[in-house]
Amino acid sequence: MAERRRKRYRWSPEDTRKLIKLMKEHEQDFVQPRFWAKKMWADVVRELGLQGKITGKQASKKWQKLVETYEKLQLLKSDSESDNGKDTVAAWQYFEEMHKVLSASPCVRPPVLVASFQGVTTTTRLTGDSFVL
C-alpha cells in the first residue's frame, strides 16, 4: 500500500507572522522536557488553524529555518556585506519580528564571544573592553 504524500504547504507571510507571534507567546513552554515537543507543536498547528495542511514537524522545521536565517543575518548585520542585497537585514521581511523574539536569547547572542586562536583582538559585549588573545 503506497503511503499518501501530503502536498507541500506554502507558508503565507501572514501564517509565518502568526507562527513567530505564537513562538513568542509560548517560548517558556518549549524549555520543557523534549517529550513535550510533539504535543506543543501540534498545539501550535491547531492555534495557527493549519490542521490537515501541515504537521507539527513541518511547523517545527519552519521555525528552525526562521531562526537559522535570523542568526545568519545577525552575523551580516549590514546591507553592504551582501552581493545582491538579498541576504540582508533590510531585505528580510521577518527580521524585526524575529528580533523581538530572539534578541535576548543567549543561544543567539552570547554575552561574550571568544576566539579559539591567538592574536585576535576581541571585544566584550557587556563592557565594550577590547583585548588581544
Buried (B, 14 or more C-beta within 10 A) or exposed (E): EEEEEEEEBEBEEEBBBBBBBBBEEEEEBBEEEEEEBEEBBBBBBEBBEBEEBBBBEBBBEBBEEBBEBBBEBBEEEEEEEBEEEEBBBEEBEBBEBBBEBBEEEEEBEEEEEEEEEEEEEEEEEEEEEEEEE
